[in-house]
Amino acid sequence: MENFYRHIFQQQQQAQNMPSNTRIAEWATHVLHLLFPERASAGFQDVADVQKAFEESEEELVELLQNTKACSHCDNKRIATCFFQTLPTVYQVMLSDAQAIMDGDPAAQSMREVIRTYPGFMAICVYRVANVLWTSGVPLIPRILTEHAHSKTGIDIHPGAKIGNYLHIDHGTGIVIGETCIIGEHVKLYQGVTLGALSVEKNLANTQRHPIIEDHVIIYAGATILGGQTVVGHHSVVGGNVWLTSSIDPYTTVYHQPNSKFIDTKPTEQ
């Protein structure tokens, strides 16, 4: 047991001062609250206060990157600066996602409602933040962020996925979007959709393993689309519970035909 305790002690020594997953998630949540004050109660007195808040968030990101110790050769200051320079563009993409939900969900009453209450919008926003860090070569932190969103919403989006503007996630629970998945613009996904790989062998790590979803595609609840060679053509509709492992042309509708039985359970007259 002594060797075991020594091993645990050494692990703890190496982990000292590393930010917790909770703190990393709180940083991202704070950034989203700055972008969308509808989600937070704090206010600002003037533009200078807003600028100061973003500058403090940038400083905190530098600290998180340094203390995470996941990348010894990264220029953490440059990464943080680039992230916040990119943020206005990312913000516009997030707004397009909120607009897609507003336009596509009859139950949505206002943009404020979408921003404050929709789990799909939260998961997309966290993914957008994580994806910027992922494409900057930051290890670990992007996965921590998207797994935090996963735990809160039930929506699992890998930070390495490439997703276009105007993504509408409706309900969202159980959605899985894999690392190499490519999703175009104006795509709508319902709950339980899996965009996954046909094989999870380790030697396929750097290959296109997940499907390509082109623009203006709707994928209904429970559909499973697998494989890096699978392309869903633009303006197509994939019905609920469809299992798809081959490409379909643009303007195609695919649906699952269940073999359902209907039994008359009406009581018989005595």
FENQUINOR-V512726 format. One line per field, one symbol per residue. psi: psi as a letter, one per 40 degrees, with the letter a starting at -180 (. if undefined). burial: + if it has 24 or more other ideal C-beta (glycine too) atoms within 12 Angstrom, else -. A space follows every 50 residues. Layout:
psi = ???
burial = ???
This chain:
psi = ddddddddddddddehehiidddddddddddddddgedeidiiididddd ddddddddddddddddddfehdeigddddddddddedddddddddddddd dddehdehdiddddddehddddddddddddddddeeehiddddddddddd ddeehhhheeihhaifhhhhcdhehhhideihhaifihhiiehhgaidif hdeedfiheiihhaifihhiheihhiieehhhiifihhiheihheiiiii fihhihgigihhhhehiih.
burial = ------------------+-+--++-++++++++++--+----------- --++--++-+++-+++-+-+---+-+--++-+++--+--++-++++++++ ++-++--+--+--+++-+++++++++++++++++-+-+-+++++++++++ --+-++++++++++++++++++-+++++++++++++++++++++++++-- -------+++++++++++++++++++++-+++++-++++-++-++--+-- ---+----------------
